[in-house]
Amino acid sequence: MELARASGIHIGKAGGIVSDKFLRTSVENVFTCGDCAESEHFITKKPVLSALGTIASRHGMAAGENAAGGERVAAPVLGATVMRLFGLEIGSVGLTETQAKDANLDVIAMQVKYPSLPHYFEGGEEVPVRMIAEKQTGKILGAQILCREAAALRVNLISTAILAGVTVSQFADSDFCYSPPCSDIWAPEAIAAQTIMRRLKRS
Ligand SMILES: Cc1cc2nc3c(=O)[nH]c(=O)nc-3n(C[C@H](O)[C@H](O)[C@H](O)COP(=O)(O)OP(=O)(O)OC[C@H]3O[C@@H](n4cnc5c(N)ncnc54)[C@H](O)[C@@H]3O)c2cc1C
């Protein structure tokens, strides 16, 4: 950052190097990506420091391509994360309820706990999912998940849904796969979407 400041590159409100959607900085022929760069959050449109290897890699590829004359738009930033702690996987994508309210969004958040496999099949686990959706449109804005395995797959699925502007109704009715040893008829995240959908219909 010292180098960036010394060179007169514009530093933004979040404390990172500012760029346009092609990752061009305020100095000609200088591009930015990674932990030192600010990005626009896909939902709030506010500048954020993502500080994630996922975004650093995607923006690094785009910045490299653009430095060589390309016109690749920087990948959207939703903050999809997953980690394992003492055998428990913790996944998050998009906004939490607090972040959504801080961004003045009118949201509904519901938490469910649903088994990953049918009750008549051994194995599986109760998966808590908290989902956040915009009240007016029903669009999914975020989710947090706790489970022993496959949190990354659930986070990635919801991430794609958010980026595509999918509503809780569309997500709840999605053609997800089912087979007792692999997945129940309803995935926990689909149950979370269904719960919000019903609540929105009642309000
Ligand atoms: C402990 C830890 C765990 C993480 N886990 C995850 C994770 O699970 N998932 C995830 O998405 N992200 C994770 N991250 C974040 C991720 O590592 C960073 O967001 C990503 O590496 C940022 O990439 P970058 O290219 O901006 O910086 P870096 O990867 O830090 O690369 C910067 C490079 O520049 C070099 N350098 C520094 N100064 C100079 C200099 N003066 N001259 C020449 N070279 C220099 C450094 O040696 C380094 O190689 C983790 C970070 C940490 C610290």
The ligand as an SDF file (V2000), in Angstrom:
LIG
                    3D

 53 58  0  0  0  0  0  0  0  0999 V2000
   -3.5260  -18.0620    7.1170 C   0  0  0  0  0  0  0  0  0  0  0  0
   -4.3520  -17.6650    5.9330 C   0  0  0  0  0  0  0  0  0  0  0  0
   -5.3270  -18.5130    5.4800 C   0  0  0  0  0  0  0  0  0  0  0  0
   -6.1030  -18.1540    4.3840 C   0  0  0  0  0  0  0  0  0  0  0  0
   -7.0870  -19.0180    3.9500 N   0  0  0  0  0  0  0  0  0  0  0  0
   -7.8360  -18.6630    2.8910 C   0  0  0  0  0  0  0  0  0  0  0  0
   -8.8390  -19.5570    2.4110 C   0  0  0  0  0  0  0  0  0  0  0  0
   -9.0420  -20.6580    2.9330 O   0  0  0  0  0  0  0  0  0  0  0  0
   -9.5990  -19.1660    1.3780 N   0  0  0  0  0  0  0  0  0  0  0  0
   -9.4040  -17.9670    0.7410 C   0  0  0  0  0  0  0  0  0  0  0  0
  -10.1110  -17.6760   -0.2260 O   0  0  0  0  0  0  0  0  0  0  0  0
   -8.4390  -17.1050    1.1700 N   0  0  0  0  0  0  0  0  0  0  0  0
   -7.6700  -17.4240    2.2230 C   0  0  0  0  0  0  0  0  0  0  0  0
   -6.6920  -16.5580    2.6700 N   0  0  0  0  0  0  0  0  0  0  0  0
   -6.5230  -15.2770    1.9880 C   0  0  0  0  0  0  0  0  0  0  0  0
   -5.6620  -15.4220    0.7450 C   0  0  0  0  0  0  0  0  0  0  0  0
   -4.4690  -16.0930    1.0530 O   0  0  0  0  0  0  0  0  0  0  0  0
   -5.3280  -14.0410    0.2250 C   0  0  0  0  0  0  0  0  0  0  0  0
   -6.5400  -13.3150    0.0240 O   0  0  0  0  0  0  0  0  0  0  0  0
   -4.5850  -14.0950   -1.0860 C   0  0  0  0  0  0  0  0  0  0  0  0
   -3.3900  -14.8390   -0.9470 O   0  0  0  0  0  0  0  0  0  0  0  0
   -4.2390  -12.6780   -1.5450 C   0  0  0  0  0  0  0  0  0  0  0  0
   -3.4720  -12.7500   -2.7180 O   0  0  0  0  0  0  0  0  0  0  0  0
   -2.4790  -11.5970   -3.0750 P   0  0  0  0  0  0  0  0  0  0  0  0
   -1.8920  -11.9760   -4.3890 O   0  0  0  0  0  0  0  0  0  0  0  0
   -3.1350  -10.2710   -2.9380 O   0  0  0  0  0  0  0  0  0  0  0  0
   -1.3610  -11.5960   -1.9400 O   0  0  0  0  0  0  0  0  0  0  0  0
   -0.3260  -12.7680   -1.5420 P   0  0  0  0  0  0  0  0  0  0  0  0
   -0.8690  -14.1080   -1.8490 O   0  0  0  0  0  0  0  0  0  0  0  0
    0.0550  -12.4460   -0.1270 O   0  0  0  0  0  0  0  0  0  0  0  0
    0.8640  -12.5120   -2.5160 O   0  0  0  0  0  0  0  0  0  0  0  0
    1.7020  -11.4040   -2.3950 C   0  0  0  0  0  0  0  0  0  0  0  0
    3.1030  -11.8140   -2.8260 C   0  0  0  0  0  0  0  0  0  0  0  0
    3.9160  -10.6600   -2.9530 O   0  0  0  0  0  0  0  0  0  0  0  0
    5.1800  -10.9350   -2.3770 C   0  0  0  0  0  0  0  0  0  0  0  0
    5.7510   -9.6330   -1.9930 N   0  0  0  0  0  0  0  0  0  0  0  0
    5.4130   -8.8410   -0.9710 C   0  0  0  0  0  0  0  0  0  0  0  0
    6.1740   -7.7420   -0.9540 N   0  0  0  0  0  0  0  0  0  0  0  0
    7.0000   -7.8310   -2.0060 C   0  0  0  0  0  0  0  0  0  0  0  0
    8.0090   -6.9850   -2.5320 C   0  0  0  0  0  0  0  0  0  0  0  0
    8.3300   -5.8300   -1.9780 N   0  0  0  0  0  0  0  0  0  0  0  0
    8.6630   -7.4040   -3.6330 N   0  0  0  0  0  0  0  0  0  0  0  0
    8.3400   -8.5790   -4.2510 C   0  0  0  0  0  0  0  0  0  0  0  0
    7.3950   -9.4040   -3.7850 N   0  0  0  0  0  0  0  0  0  0  0  0
    6.7310   -9.0270   -2.6870 C   0  0  0  0  0  0  0  0  0  0  0  0
    4.8640  -11.8380   -1.2010 C   0  0  0  0  0  0  0  0  0  0  0  0
    6.0130  -12.5700   -0.8340 O   0  0  0  0  0  0  0  0  0  0  0  0
    3.7750  -12.7200   -1.8010 C   0  0  0  0  0  0  0  0  0  0  0  0
    4.3070  -13.8400   -2.4710 O   0  0  0  0  0  0  0  0  0  0  0  0
   -5.9020  -16.9090    3.7530 C   0  0  0  0  0  0  0  0  0  0  0  0
   -4.9120  -16.0500    4.2270 C   0  0  0  0  0  0  0  0  0  0  0  0
   -4.1590  -16.4220    5.3110 C   0  0  0  0  0  0  0  0  0  0  0  0
   -3.1020  -15.4620    5.7940 C   0  0  0  0  0  0  0  0  0  0  0  0
  1  2  1  0
  2  3  1  0
  2 52  2  0
  3  4  2  0
  4  5  1  0
  4 50  1  0
  5  6  2  0
  6  7  1  0
  6 13  1  0
  7  8  2  0
  7  9  1  0
  9 10  1  0
 10 11  2  0
 10 12  1  0
 12 13  2  0
 13 14  1  0
 14 15  1  0
 14 50  1  0
 15 16  1  0
 16 17  1  0
 16 18  1  0
 18 19  1  0
 18 20  1  0
 20 21  1  0
 20 22  1  0
 22 23  1  0
 23 24  1  0
 24 25  2  0
 24 26  1  0
 24 27  1  0
 27 28  1  0
 28 29  2  0
 28 30  1  0
 28 31  1  0
 31 32  1  0
 32 33  1  0
 33 34  1  0
 33 48  1  0
 34 35  1  0
 35 36  1  0
 35 46  1  0
 36 37  1  0
 36 45  1  0
 37 38  2  0
 38 39  1  0
 39 40  1  0
 39 45  2  0
 40 41  1  0
 40 42  2  0
 42 43  1  0
 43 44  2  0
 44 45  1  0
 46 47  1  0
 46 48  1  0
 48 49  1  0
 50 51  2  0
 51 52  1  0
 52 53  1  0
M  END
$$$$
